[in-house]
């Protein structure tokens, strides 16, 4: 996903992931041929799914505890829910579907606005209310959460509690589905 060092703090890690997400949106747009476009989209879908799950499990609960953090986190959770709805619709489409381009543009707008809001509202809260060591531990927790997170969007699963309850089964199903599709594509 992104270059990782043991000294990354959670904000640095998430900013690097936001850059990768921005880059993947461009890769999907510029992909030559439907196979390359589908492959880039699937990488983007996977990154968005695991990234948001990790934020919901690790980042948002910490930010919520900051003064004024509750309103910031509630707004981010609503944005995540809305983006997951669009991503779930896209996940069921082929990139050659005529509706894909319009829905993909909708997803891009929602995701990039969400990332901007995190970068300008939530991440400063984290930096002002946590020390370096805490942010380093949070980065490690984000990486751990991402390694076990679902790889597809699950609208309605935006809270820490919902992720802990539904996430393991969703992850197993998603990762099995990904493995089967990957095996079928290898010819």
Rosetta silent file (secondary structure, phi, psi, omega in degrees, C-alpha in Angstrom):
SEQUENCE: XXXXXXXXXXXXXXXXXXXXXXXXXXXXXXXXXXXXXXXXXXXXXXXXXXXXXXXXXXXXXXXXXXXXXXXXXXXXXXXXXXXXXXXXXXXXXXXXXXXXXXXXXXXXXXXXXXXXXXXXXXXXXXXXXXXXXXXXXXXXXXXXXXXXXXXXXXXXXXXXXXXXXXXXXXXXXXXXXXXXXXXXXXX
SCORE:     score description
SCORE:     0.000 S_00000001
   1 L     0.000  -58.513  177.987    0.000    0.000    0.000 S_00000001
   2 L  -146.626  155.150  176.008    2.578    2.549    1.041 S_00000001
   3 L   -59.225  137.406 -176.013    6.193    2.471    2.069 S_00000001
   4 L  -125.135  136.532  170.382    6.276    1.688    5.767 S_00000001
   5 L  -125.012  158.997 -179.539    8.826    2.352    8.405 S_00000001
   6 L   -65.065  -21.449 -177.052    8.580    1.481   12.041 S_00000001
   7 L   -92.437    0.251  176.396    8.676    5.202   12.917 S_00000001
   8 L   -58.138  138.112  168.978    5.636    6.175   10.829 S_00000001
   9 L   -97.827  168.994 -173.035    2.959    7.769   12.856 S_00000001
  10 H   -61.824  -37.082 -179.392   -0.680    7.177   12.006 S_00000001
  11 H   -67.181  -44.759  177.909   -1.145   10.563   10.351 S_00000001
  12 H   -59.745  -44.973  178.780    1.897   10.072    8.106 S_00000001
  13 H   -59.433  -48.440 -177.145    0.684    6.584    7.191 S_00000001
  14 H   -68.978  -35.640  176.326   -2.836    7.751    6.356 S_00000001
  15 H   -63.114  -40.720  177.154   -1.579   10.733    4.348 S_00000001
  16 H   -63.763  -39.360  177.367    0.554    8.355    2.257 S_00000001
  17 H   -66.569  -38.548  177.028   -2.500    6.157    1.715 S_00000001
  18 H   -60.312  -40.293  177.878   -4.556    9.184    0.671 S_00000001
  19 H   -64.051  -41.250  177.949   -1.900    9.948   -1.949 S_00000001
  20 H   -64.101  -39.091  177.620   -2.049    6.347   -3.196 S_00000001
  21 H   -62.461  -46.101  177.843   -5.846    6.585   -3.400 S_00000001
  22 H   -58.651  -42.546  179.808   -5.583    9.798   -5.448 S_00000001
  23 H   -64.041  -40.686  179.905   -3.068    8.072   -7.718 S_00000001
  24 H   -66.820  -34.598  174.775   -5.321    5.040   -8.185 S_00000001
  25 H   -59.338  -43.021  178.504   -8.228    7.241   -9.265 S_00000001
  26 H   -66.245  -40.192  178.945   -5.939    8.585  -12.003 S_00000001
  27 H   -61.163  -41.542  178.895   -4.760    5.078  -12.924 S_00000001
  28 H   -62.611  -44.643 -179.903   -8.346    3.916  -13.406 S_00000001
  29 H   -62.285  -39.350 -173.282   -9.048    6.928  -15.631 S_00000001
  30 H   -92.852   -3.650 -176.328   -5.900    6.465  -17.714 S_00000001
  31 L   -59.741  135.099  177.980   -5.927    2.670  -17.977 S_00000001
  32 L   -94.261  113.167  179.409   -5.635    1.376  -21.524 S_00000001
  33 L    94.310  152.039 -175.159   -8.128   -1.405  -22.032 S_00000001
  34 H   -69.753  -31.930  179.084  -10.867   -2.810  -19.858 S_00000001
  35 H   -65.406  -45.448  179.106   -8.654   -5.435  -18.170 S_00000001
  36 H   -64.917  -39.649  179.265   -6.154   -2.827  -16.964 S_00000001
  37 H   -65.473  -43.157  179.145   -8.973   -0.540  -15.878 S_00000001
  38 H   -63.091  -42.724  179.729  -10.705   -3.362  -13.988 S_00000001
  39 H   -62.901  -43.933  178.360   -7.446   -4.321  -12.285 S_00000001
  40 H   -65.331  -40.911  178.264   -6.759   -0.719  -11.205 S_00000001
  41 H   -62.845  -42.113 -179.294  -10.322   -0.324   -9.974 S_00000001
  42 H   -64.736  -36.257  175.477  -10.088   -3.522   -7.932 S_00000001
  43 H   -64.950  -42.501  177.735   -6.875   -2.298   -6.310 S_00000001
  44 H   -62.962  -46.337 -179.416   -8.583    1.002   -5.487 S_00000001
  45 H   -58.571  -43.948  179.993  -11.670   -0.778   -4.131 S_00000001
  46 H   -64.011  -47.657 -179.462   -9.533   -2.981   -1.917 S_00000001
  47 H   -60.954  -45.123  178.958   -7.455   -0.076   -0.598 S_00000001
  48 H   -60.287  -43.698 -177.481  -10.551    2.010    0.148 S_00000001
  49 H   -63.940  -49.038 -177.264  -12.238   -0.862    1.975 S_00000001
  50 H   -71.776  -35.697  178.979   -9.300   -1.772    4.217 S_00000001
  51 H   -61.693  -49.567 -178.188   -8.319    1.876    4.764 S_00000001
  52 H   -66.523  -39.219  177.609  -11.786    2.903    5.938 S_00000001
  53 H   -60.076  -45.807  179.706  -12.160   -0.152    8.164 S_00000001
  54 H   -62.830  -40.626  177.143   -8.858    0.622    9.874 S_00000001
  55 H   -62.628  -41.703 -178.738   -9.858    4.240   10.380 S_00000001
  56 H   -66.099  -32.607 -179.037  -13.174    3.152   11.864 S_00000001
  57 H   -83.348  -36.035 -169.659  -11.453    0.740   14.257 S_00000001
  58 H  -113.916  -51.178 -168.869   -8.422    2.800   15.292 S_00000001
  59 H   -78.513  -52.708 -176.067   -8.467    6.442   14.202 S_00000001
  60 H   -59.812  -42.631  178.386  -12.041    7.623   14.678 S_00000001
  61 H   -59.882  -38.666  178.289  -12.378    6.341   18.264 S_00000001
  62 H   -68.011  -44.931 -179.756   -9.213    8.233   19.257 S_00000001
  63 H   -65.312  -35.231 -179.886  -10.276   11.424   17.450 S_00000001
  64 H   -59.789  -31.957 -177.302  -13.758   11.210   18.974 S_00000001
  65 L   -75.238  -11.369  178.067  -12.246   11.545   22.456 S_00000001
  66 L   -76.416  155.709  176.944  -10.739   14.951   21.601 S_00000001
  67 L   -60.542  120.725 -177.915  -12.601   18.145   22.442 S_00000001
  68 L    83.295   -1.377 -176.010  -14.961   18.707   19.491 S_00000001
  69 H   -69.679  -29.428 -177.205  -13.979   15.364   18.016 S_00000001
  70 H   -59.168  -46.951  179.910  -17.432   13.837   18.182 S_00000001
  71 H   -65.092  -40.849  179.226  -18.888   16.164   15.534 S_00000001
  72 H   -61.851  -48.890 -178.009  -15.836   15.733   13.307 S_00000001
  73 H   -66.201  -41.706  178.848  -15.969   11.931   13.522 S_00000001
  74 H   -58.502  -41.400  178.373  -19.739   11.786   13.003 S_00000001
  75 H   -65.384  -40.825  179.470  -19.348   13.788    9.780 S_00000001
  76 H   -65.912  -40.284  179.118  -16.522   11.493    8.587 S_00000001
  77 H   -63.397  -38.544  177.592  -18.586    8.383    9.348 S_00000001
  78 H   -66.000  -41.961  177.436  -21.498    9.735    7.303 S_00000001
  79 H   -61.326  -42.072  179.384  -19.125   10.478    4.407 S_00000001
  80 H   -63.080  -43.151  178.086  -17.717    6.955    4.662 S_00000001
  81 H   -59.259  -48.445 -178.611  -21.185    5.451    4.619 S_00000001
  82 H   -61.320  -43.181  179.318  -22.150    7.460    1.531 S_00000001
  83 H   -66.043  -38.076  178.294  -18.932    6.526   -0.286 S_00000001
  84 H   -63.196  -35.619  178.011  -19.384    2.844    0.616 S_00000001
  85 H   -60.948  -46.488 -179.793  -22.849    2.916   -0.958 S_00000001
  86 H   -68.007  -44.274 -179.923  -21.396    4.165   -4.254 S_00000001
  87 H   -61.648  -39.344  177.816  -18.399    1.826   -4.049 S_00000001
  88 H   -63.391  -40.269  177.021  -20.694   -1.148   -3.418 S_00000001
  89 H   -64.144  -42.726  178.588  -22.722   -0.248   -6.524 S_00000001
  90 H   -65.813  -36.281 -178.030  -19.518    0.038   -8.561 S_00000001
  91 H   -61.686  -25.476  178.556  -18.198   -3.243   -7.184 S_00000001
  92 L   -89.271    0.613 -177.793  -21.100   -5.016   -8.846 S_00000001
  93 L  -108.499  155.598  167.557  -20.405   -3.432  -12.257 S_00000001
  94 L   -85.622  150.965 -179.738  -17.931   -4.108  -15.000 S_00000001
  95 L   -66.613  -14.840  177.485  -15.796   -1.100  -15.907 S_00000001
  96 L   -86.355   -8.399  177.950  -17.300   -1.336  -19.407 S_00000001
  97 L   -61.827  132.621 -179.059  -20.818   -0.753  -18.047 S_00000001
  98 L   -57.711  -28.682 -179.936  -22.082    2.603  -19.366 S_00000001
  99 L   -79.720  -13.976 -175.967  -23.077    3.681  -15.833 S_00000001
 100 H   -58.649  -46.894 -174.758  -19.595    2.985  -14.445 S_00000001
 101 H   -59.549  -44.903 -179.475  -18.043    6.290  -15.562 S_00000001
 102 H   -66.859  -45.256 -179.947  -20.723    8.448  -13.931 S_00000001
 103 H   -67.323  -35.450  178.734  -20.752    6.474  -10.671 S_00000001
 104 H   -64.473  -40.072  176.751  -16.936    6.412  -10.613 S_00000001
 105 H   -63.127  -39.036  176.898  -16.884   10.226  -10.885 S_00000001
 106 H   -62.902  -43.590  177.819  -19.360   10.352   -7.983 S_00000001
 107 H   -62.375  -46.911 -179.428  -17.100    8.080   -5.938 S_00000001
 108 H   -56.063  -48.332 -178.934  -14.022   10.166   -6.717 S_00000001
 109 H   -59.757  -45.818 -178.066  -15.734   13.368   -5.594 S_00000001
 110 H   -65.681  -44.946 -176.624  -16.975   11.785   -2.355 S_00000001
 111 H   -68.721  -43.355 -178.330  -13.695   10.082   -1.466 S_00000001
 112 H   -69.281  -35.669  175.100  -11.478   13.067   -2.232 S_00000001
 113 H   -66.023  -39.499  177.738  -13.735   15.433   -0.278 S_00000001
 114 H   -62.899  -46.206  179.448  -13.665   12.966    2.615 S_00000001
 115 H   -60.867  -43.086  177.867   -9.860   12.745    2.519 S_00000001
 116 H   -59.862  -43.977  179.831   -9.596   16.556    2.508 S_00000001
 117 H   -63.458  -41.697  176.746  -11.909   16.783    5.514 S_00000001
 118 H   -61.596  -46.031 -176.440   -9.851   14.212    7.407 S_00000001
 119 H   -64.587  -32.559 -176.891   -6.628   15.997    6.541 S_00000001
 120 H   -97.675  -19.338 -177.488   -7.935   19.414    7.643 S_00000001
 121 H  -116.933  -53.636 -173.009  -10.156   18.470   10.586 S_00000001
 122 H   -77.938  -45.521 -177.509   -9.492   15.013   12.008 S_00000001
 123 H   -63.485  -39.678  174.502   -5.728   14.658   11.598 S_00000001
 124 H   -61.058  -34.864  175.476   -4.984   17.994   13.330 S_00000001
 125 H   -60.872  -45.617  179.653   -7.119   16.762   16.252 S_00000001
 126 H   -61.779  -43.615 -178.653   -5.008   13.622   16.470 S_00000001
 127 H   -65.664  -33.408 -176.664   -1.771   15.572   16.320 S_00000001
 128 H   -84.570  -17.193 -175.388   -2.875   17.967   19.043 S_00000001
 129 H  -114.861   -1.363  179.119   -4.231   15.349   21.442 S_00000001
 130 L  -129.163  154.537  177.044   -1.768   12.457   21.079 S_00000001
 131 L   -93.605  173.183 -177.078    1.977   12.154   21.484 S_00000001
 132 H   -56.467  -44.388 -177.116    4.445   10.680   18.978 S_00000001
 133 H   -63.273  -41.774  178.547    4.521    7.284   20.674 S_00000001
 134 H   -62.971  -44.046  179.441    0.728    6.995   20.659 S_00000001
 135 H   -66.073  -32.589  175.000    0.585    7.886   16.959 S_00000001
 136 H   -66.804  -43.048  177.714    3.274    5.279   16.219 S_00000001
 137 H   -64.573  -37.911  177.627    1.263    2.649   18.088 S_00000001
 138 H   -63.871  -37.906  177.503   -1.854    3.735   16.205 S_00000001
 139 H   -61.903  -43.671  177.622    0.001    3.273   12.892 S_00000001
 140 H   -62.744  -39.123  178.709    0.886   -0.275   13.916 S_00000001
 141 H   -67.011  -38.813  176.995   -2.754   -0.866   14.890 S_00000001
 142 H   -61.966  -45.627  179.028   -3.939    0.497   11.526 S_00000001
 143 H   -60.991  -41.795  178.795   -1.600   -1.882    9.688 S_00000001
 144 H   -64.032  -45.269  179.473   -2.840   -4.806   11.787 S_00000001
 145 H   -61.702  -41.014 -179.425   -6.480   -3.877   11.170 S_00000001
 146 H   -65.618  -32.504 -178.919   -5.861   -3.551    7.431 S_00000001
 147 H   -68.327  -18.486 -178.724   -4.271   -6.992    7.273 S_00000001
 148 H  -118.825    2.029 -173.765   -7.527   -8.526    8.507 S_00000001
 149 L   -76.185  155.439  171.444  -10.099   -6.052    7.144 S_00000001
 150 L   -58.016  149.115 -178.318  -12.772   -6.812    4.565 S_00000001
 151 L  -103.328    7.665  178.376  -11.602   -6.019    1.023 S_00000001
 152 L  -132.924  158.221 -178.946  -14.983   -4.851   -0.214 S_00000001
 153 L   -71.591  143.097  176.291  -17.333   -2.109    0.952 S_00000001
 154 L  -133.100   83.196  179.574  -19.964   -2.965    3.545 S_00000001
 155 L   -56.251  138.333 -178.635  -22.306    0.029    3.881 S_00000001
 156 L    97.528   -7.875  177.229  -23.795    0.250    7.356 S_00000001
 157 L  -112.167   77.780 -177.679  -20.654   -1.067    9.034 S_00000001
 158 L  -116.933   -7.936 -178.537  -19.017    2.222    9.994 S_00000001
 159 L   -98.649  163.860  176.925  -18.604    2.041   13.753 S_00000001
 160 H   -60.287  -45.052 -179.070  -15.917    0.331   15.772 S_00000001
 161 H   -62.398  -46.569 -179.776  -18.522   -1.988   17.305 S_00000001
 162 H   -63.874  -39.317  178.171  -20.073   -2.898   13.951 S_00000001
 163 H   -64.814  -40.202  179.663  -16.636   -3.554   12.451 S_00000001
 164 H   -68.630  -33.717 -179.265  -15.671   -5.811   15.334 S_00000001
 165 H   -78.551  -47.550 -173.763  -18.945   -7.730   15.092 S_00000001
 166 H   -96.462  -23.200 -172.678  -19.304   -8.058   11.303 S_00000001
 167 H   -57.742  -47.919 -177.219  -15.755   -7.526   10.099 S_00000001
 168 H   -59.370  -44.641  178.965  -14.190  -10.964   10.625 S_00000001
 169 H   -68.336  -43.475  178.621  -16.874  -12.832    8.692 S_00000001
 170 H   -60.022  -41.148  179.160  -17.042  -10.141    5.996 S_00000001
 171 H   -62.605  -45.123  179.776  -13.264  -10.274    5.658 S_00000001
 172 H   -60.112  -45.992 -179.943  -13.254  -14.053    5.271 S_00000001
 173 H   -64.307  -47.425 -178.533  -15.959  -13.908    2.602 S_00000001
 174 H   -61.571  -46.945 -176.808  -14.300  -10.999    0.759 S_00000001
 175 H   -68.685  -33.225  174.646  -10.817  -12.510    0.789 S_00000001
 176 H   -67.009  -45.708  178.140  -12.156  -15.896   -0.376 S_00000001
 177 H   -58.550  -43.866  178.484  -14.077  -14.194   -3.176 S_00000001
 178 H   -62.093  -42.383 -178.742  -10.930  -12.268   -4.184 S_00000001
 179 H   -65.292  -42.853  179.553   -8.844  -15.461   -4.210 S_00000001
 180 H   -64.749  -46.636  178.744  -11.358  -17.346   -6.346 S_00000001
 181 H   -61.649  -40.622  178.086  -11.658  -14.487   -8.845 S_00000001
 182 H   -62.288  -42.288  179.963   -7.880  -14.167   -8.982 S_00000001
 183 H   -66.473  -37.247  179.153   -7.483  -17.872   -9.659 S_00000001
 184 H   -68.711  -28.382 -179.934  -10.088  -17.776  -12.409 S_00000001
 185 H   -78.534  -20.655 -177.016   -8.292  -14.898  -14.122 S_00000001
 186 L   -80.759  103.982  177.238   -4.954  -16.714  -14.253 S_00000001
 187 L  -132.956    0.000    0.000   -4.792  -18.423  -17.606 S_00000001
